[in-house]
Amino acid sequence: MKEIDFLPEWYMAGKKRRVSYQRQYLVIGGLFLIMMLWSFAASCSISAVEGQVNIMQNSLDSHTTIAKKYGRYEQALVLLNERAERLKKLDTGINISAVFAELSFLASDQIVVTELEIKSEVFKDDSNAAKAESTKLGSGKNGKETAMPEADIRYKVMLAGIAASAADVTDYIAQLEKSSYFCLVVPGLLQNMSESTTTKFEISCYIANYIAE
């Protein structure tokens, strides 16, 4: 027995078109959803990459700043080292106040020092310099520390004054020779003043902070 379809052709064609449209809509919707998911994933990836780029840029800026500061500190350190070297060359290693104190301590009440000069001169070998020894001014004779100036420079003390008698001058010279501060003590002018025992004198010696080899 043959089944008779009473539905018209136009209805069946319309139904097929609707089914086809629905399938197309599902495919398009699926593609749209896939594109949305892909766009979201791409946005997340781009954001992550941008974040990493920003972090790297900030790190680079920070390291650049540190490098600039390091460069400035290095230049400042070089300048400080140069200044330290210049000051080291200018440092004579002589405690002038200690020299004055020793000269004053050795002088008796019968002696008045009127002139005092300390000058540097190029060191020359002298066989009479046996007493010269390394002594830090202001310390004891057996002090372990030393204040040595440049090897080719030594310092000469020249003083002049008035003493009550020539014996006082002789005693002062003897005290200078015994002192560990001075060496090569040489008397200069000895002159009586106005037919009295008062004596005008001049003495030269070296500060004993060098070694004669």
C-alpha positions as CSV (number, residue, x, y, z in Angstrom):
1,M,0.0,0.0,0.0
2,K,1.5,3.3,-1.0
3,E,1.6,6.1,1.6
4,I,0.2,9.3,0.3
5,D,1.8,12.6,1.5
6,F,-0.7,15.3,1.7
7,L,1.8,18.1,2.6
8,P,2.3,20.5,-0.2
9,E,5.7,20.9,-1.9
10,W,6.1,24.5,-0.9
11,Y,5.7,23.6,2.8
12,M,8.3,20.9,2.6
13,A,10.7,23.2,0.7
14,G,10.2,25.9,3.4
15,K,10.8,23.3,6.2
16,K,14.1,22.2,4.5
17,R,15.2,25.9,4.2
18,R,14.4,26.4,7.9
19,V,16.5,23.4,8.9
20,S,19.3,24.5,6.7
21,Y,19.1,28.0,8.2
22,Q,19.2,26.5,11.7
23,R,22.3,24.5,10.8
24,Q,24.0,27.6,9.3
25,Y,23.1,29.6,12.4
26,L,24.6,26.9,14.7
27,V,27.8,26.8,12.6
28,I,28.0,30.6,12.5
29,G,27.3,30.7,16.3
30,G,30.0,28.1,16.9
31,L,32.5,30.0,14.8
32,F,31.6,33.2,16.6
33,L,32.1,31.4,20.0
34,I,35.4,30.0,18.8
35,M,36.5,33.5,17.6
36,M,35.4,35.0,20.9
37,L,37.4,32.4,22.9
38,W,40.4,32.9,20.7
39,S,40.1,36.7,21.0
40,F,39.9,36.4,24.8
41,A,42.9,34.0,24.9
42,A,44.9,36.3,22.6
43,S,44.0,39.3,24.8
44,C,45.1,37.5,27.9
45,S,48.4,36.5,26.1
46,I,48.9,40.1,24.9
47,S,48.2,41.4,28.4
48,A,50.7,38.9,29.9
49,V,53.3,39.9,27.4
50,E,52.7,43.6,28.0
51,G,53.0,43.0,31.7
52,Q,56.3,41.2,31.2
53,V,57.5,44.0,28.9
54,N,56.5,46.6,31.5
55,I,58.4,44.7,34.2
56,M,61.5,44.4,32.0
57,Q,61.3,48.1,31.1
58,N,61.0,49.1,34.8
59,S,63.9,46.8,35.6
60,L,65.9,48.3,32.8
61,D,65.2,51.8,34.0
62,S,66.1,50.8,37.5
63,H,69.4,49.3,36.4
64,T,70.1,52.3,34.2
65,T,69.6,54.6,37.2
66,I,71.8,52.3,39.3
67,A,74.5,52.3,36.6
68,K,74.4,56.1,36.4
69,K,74.7,56.4,40.2
70,Y,77.6,53.8,40.2
71,G,79.3,55.9,37.5
72,R,79.0,59.0,39.6
73,Y,80.2,57.3,42.7
74,E,83.2,55.8,40.8
75,Q,84.1,59.2,39.5
76,A,83.8,60.7,43.0
77,L,86.0,57.9,44.4
78,V,88.7,58.5,41.7
79,L,88.7,62.2,42.7
80,L,88.9,61.4,46.4
81,N,91.8,59.0,45.7
82,E,93.6,61.7,43.7
83,R,93.1,64.2,46.5
84,A,94.3,61.6,49.1
85,E,97.5,61.1,47.0
86,R,98.1,64.8,46.8
87,L,97.6,65.2,50.5
88,K,99.8,62.2,51.2
89,K,102.6,63.9,49.2
90,L,102.0,67.2,51.1
91,D,102.1,65.4,54.5
92,T,105.7,65.8,55.9
93,G,105.1,63.4,58.7
94,I,106.4,66.1,61.1
95,N,104.5,67.0,64.3
96,I,105.6,70.6,64.5
97,S,103.9,71.1,67.9
98,A,106.0,68.2,69.2
99,V,109.2,69.8,67.9
100,F,108.3,73.1,69.6
101,A,107.5,71.3,72.8
102,E,110.8,69.4,72.8
103,L,112.8,72.5,72.1
104,S,111.0,74.3,74.9
105,F,111.4,71.4,77.3
106,L,115.1,71.1,76.8
107,A,115.8,74.9,77.2
108,S,116.4,76.0,80.7
109,D,115.1,79.2,82.3
110,Q,118.3,80.9,81.4
111,I,117.7,80.6,77.7
112,V,115.3,82.6,75.5
113,V,114.7,81.5,71.9
114,T,114.1,84.6,69.7
115,E,114.1,83.0,66.2
116,L,113.1,79.6,65.0
117,E,113.0,78.3,61.4
118,I,112.3,74.8,60.1
119,K,113.1,74.1,56.4
120,S,113.3,71.0,54.2
121,E,116.3,70.1,52.2
122,V,117.5,67.3,49.9
123,F,119.0,64.5,51.9
124,K,122.7,64.0,51.4
125,D,124.7,61.1,52.8
126,D,126.7,62.1,55.8
127,S,129.0,59.7,57.7
128,N,128.3,61.8,60.9
129,A,124.6,61.0,60.8
130,A,125.0,57.8,62.9
131,K,122.6,59.1,65.5
132,A,119.8,59.6,62.9
133,E,117.1,57.1,63.6
134,S,113.4,56.5,62.8
135,T,111.5,58.3,65.6
136,K,107.9,59.3,65.6
137,L,107.7,62.9,67.0
138,G,105.7,63.0,70.1
139,S,106.4,59.3,71.0
140,G,109.0,57.7,73.1
141,K,112.4,56.7,71.8
142,N,111.3,53.1,71.6
143,G,108.0,53.8,70.0
144,K,107.0,51.3,67.4
145,E,105.2,53.8,65.1
146,T,107.1,55.9,62.7
147,A,106.3,59.1,60.8
148,M,108.8,58.9,57.9
149,P,108.7,61.7,55.2
150,E,109.9,61.2,51.7
151,A,113.2,59.3,51.6
152,D,115.2,62.0,50.0
153,I,114.0,64.9,52.2
154,R,115.0,65.9,55.8
155,Y,114.2,68.8,57.9
156,K,116.6,71.3,59.4
157,V,115.9,73.3,62.5
158,M,117.7,76.7,62.9
159,L,117.2,78.6,66.1
160,A,118.7,81.7,67.6
161,G,118.4,83.2,71.1
162,I,120.0,84.7,74.1
163,A,121.4,82.8,77.1
164,A,122.5,84.0,80.5
165,S,126.0,82.6,79.9
166,A,127.9,80.5,77.4
167,A,127.7,77.5,79.8
168,D,123.9,77.6,79.4
169,V,124.3,77.4,75.7
170,T,126.7,74.5,76.0
171,D,124.2,72.7,78.3
172,Y,121.4,73.3,75.8
173,I,123.4,71.9,72.9
174,A,124.2,68.8,75.0
175,Q,120.5,68.3,75.8
176,L,119.7,68.6,72.1
177,E,122.3,66.0,71.3
178,K,120.8,63.6,73.9
179,S,117.2,64.1,72.6
180,S,115.8,61.4,70.3
181,Y,114.1,64.1,68.4
182,F,117.2,65.8,66.9
183,C,120.5,64.8,65.4
184,L,123.6,66.5,63.9
185,V,123.5,69.4,66.3
186,V,125.9,72.1,65.2
187,P,126.5,75.3,67.2
188,G,126.7,78.5,65.3
189,L,127.3,82.0,66.5
190,L,128.4,82.5,70.2
191,Q,128.8,86.2,71.0
192,N,128.9,88.0,74.4
193,M,126.7,91.1,74.6
194,S,127.8,94.4,76.1
195,E,130.7,93.1,78.1
196,S,128.5,90.8,80.2
197,T,128.0,87.1,80.5
198,T,124.9,87.3,78.4
199,T,125.5,85.3,75.2
200,K,123.8,85.5,71.8
201,F,123.8,82.1,70.1
202,E,122.7,80.2,67.0
203,I,122.2,76.5,66.7
204,S,121.3,74.2,63.8
205,C,120.2,70.6,63.9
206,Y,118.1,68.0,62.0
207,I,114.9,66.4,63.0
208,A,115.7,62.7,63.6
209,N,112.9,61.1,61.6
210,Y,114.9,59.7,58.8
211,I,117.4,56.8,58.4
212,A,120.9,57.3,57.0
213,E,121.8,54.2,55.1
